[in-house]
Amino acid sequence: MATAIVQSSSAVMGIAIALAQKGEIELILAIALLIGAEIGTCVTSLIASIRVDTTARKVAYYHLIFNIVTLLLIIPCFDLFVDFVYFTSDKLPRQLANAQMIYNLWGAIWLLPVIHLSTSKLKKSSRF
């Protein structure tokens, strides 16, 4: 919800890192916040796509779908993900930065094999 309000996952991530530096937040909660921010950042592209062409709306929807699918892929192994991130660094702020990169890379690796299906449909519907 915070990301939807400030329309920036980077701002929410900055808040999480600041809390982590002060010892106010634990890794598992910070990663959950990070994942929520990834979903919340879709609000910006969805708002921007309201009064634009079909292709732009599809891109906004694909952004949302990417983030939801990545979330659904990480949920079953969330504890393992947190444990893995824990061992990437001895500093919590660095762990959070690593978690964000690994999370997005995880989604991309899983979705890259099927991206051609979406892009071929997108090309057919666009008027370039």
C-alpha positions as CSV (number, residue, x, y, z in Angstrom):
1,M,0.0,0.0,0.0
2,A,2.9,2.4,0.8
3,T,4.3,1.9,-2.7
4,A,0.9,2.6,-4.3
5,I,0.8,5.9,-2.3
6,V,4.3,7.1,-3.0
7,Q,4.3,5.3,-6.4
8,S,7.9,4.2,-6.0
9,S,9.3,0.8,-4.9
10,S,12.7,2.5,-4.6
11,A,11.3,4.9,-2.0
12,V,9.8,2.1,0.0
13,M,13.1,0.1,-0.4
14,G,15.0,3.2,0.9
15,I,12.7,3.3,4.0
16,A,13.3,-0.4,4.6
17,I,17.0,0.0,4.3
18,A,16.9,3.0,6.7
19,L,14.9,0.9,9.2
20,A,17.4,-2.0,8.7
21,Q,20.4,0.2,9.4
22,K,18.8,1.3,12.7
23,G,18.0,-2.3,13.6
24,E,14.2,-1.6,13.5
25,I,13.3,-4.3,11.0
26,E,14.3,-7.9,10.6
27,L,15.3,-9.5,7.3
28,I,12.2,-11.6,6.8
29,L,9.9,-8.6,7.3
30,A,12.1,-6.4,5.1
31,I,11.9,-9.0,2.3
32,A,8.2,-9.2,2.6
33,L,8.0,-5.4,2.4
34,L,10.3,-5.5,-0.6
35,I,8.0,-8.0,-2.4
36,G,4.9,-5.9,-1.5
37,A,6.7,-2.8,-3.0
38,E,7.3,-4.7,-6.2
39,I,3.6,-5.4,-6.5
40,G,2.7,-1.8,-5.5
41,T,5.0,-0.3,-8.1
42,C,2.6,-1.6,-10.8
43,V,0.1,1.1,-9.7
44,T,2.2,3.7,-11.5
45,S,2.2,2.0,-14.8
46,L,-1.5,1.1,-14.5
47,I,-2.4,4.7,-13.8
48,A,-0.3,5.9,-16.7
49,S,-2.0,3.4,-19.0
50,I,-5.6,4.7,-18.4
51,R,-5.9,7.0,-21.4
52,V,-3.4,5.5,-23.8
53,D,-3.4,3.0,-26.6
54,T,-3.9,-0.7,-26.3
55,T,-0.2,-1.6,-26.5
56,A,0.6,0.7,-23.6
57,R,-2.2,-0.9,-21.5
58,K,-0.9,-4.3,-22.3
59,V,2.6,-3.4,-21.2
60,A,1.2,-2.2,-17.9
61,Y,-0.8,-5.4,-17.4
62,Y,2.2,-7.5,-18.3
63,H,4.2,-5.6,-15.6
64,L,1.5,-6.5,-13.1
65,I,1.4,-10.1,-14.3
66,F,5.2,-10.4,-14.1
67,N,5.2,-9.2,-10.5
68,I,2.2,-11.4,-9.5
69,V,3.7,-14.5,-11.1
70,T,7.1,-13.9,-9.5
71,L,5.3,-13.5,-6.1
72,L,3.5,-16.8,-6.6
73,L,6.7,-18.5,-7.6
74,I,8.5,-17.3,-4.5
75,I,5.8,-18.0,-1.9
76,P,6.3,-21.8,-1.7
77,C,10.0,-21.3,-1.0
78,F,9.9,-18.0,0.8
79,D,11.8,-19.3,3.9
80,L,14.5,-20.8,1.7
81,F,14.8,-17.5,-0.2
82,V,15.2,-15.6,3.1
83,D,17.9,-18.1,4.2
84,F,19.7,-17.7,0.9
85,V,19.6,-13.9,1.1
86,Y,20.9,-14.1,4.7
87,F,24.1,-15.7,3.5
88,T,24.8,-13.2,0.7
89,S,26.1,-10.6,3.1
90,D,26.7,-9.9,6.8
91,K,25.0,-6.5,6.6
92,L,21.2,-6.2,6.5
93,P,21.0,-3.3,4.1
94,R,23.2,-5.2,1.6
95,Q,21.1,-8.3,2.1
96,L,18.0,-6.3,1.1
97,A,19.6,-4.9,-2.0
98,N,20.7,-8.5,-2.9
99,A,17.1,-9.8,-2.2
100,Q,15.6,-7.3,-4.6
101,M,18.0,-8.2,-7.3
102,I,17.7,-11.9,-6.8
103,Y,13.9,-11.7,-6.6
104,N,13.6,-9.9,-9.9
105,L,16.2,-12.2,-11.5
106,W,14.2,-15.2,-10.2
107,G,11.0,-13.9,-11.9
108,A,12.9,-13.1,-15.2
109,I,14.5,-16.6,-15.3
110,W,11.1,-18.3,-14.9
111,L,9.2,-16.0,-17.3
112,L,11.8,-15.6,-20.1
113,P,10.9,-19.0,-21.7
114,V,7.3,-17.9,-22.2
115,I,7.9,-14.2,-23.0
116,H,7.8,-14.9,-26.8
117,L,4.2,-16.0,-26.4
118,S,3.2,-12.6,-25.0
119,T,5.3,-10.5,-27.3
120,S,4.1,-12.2,-30.5
121,K,0.5,-11.4,-29.4
122,L,1.5,-7.9,-28.6
123,K,3.2,-7.4,-32.0
124,K,0.1,-8.6,-33.8
125,S,-2.2,-6.2,-32.0
126,S,0.0,-3.1,-32.3
127,R,0.0,-0.7,-35.2
128,F,3.6,0.1,-35.9
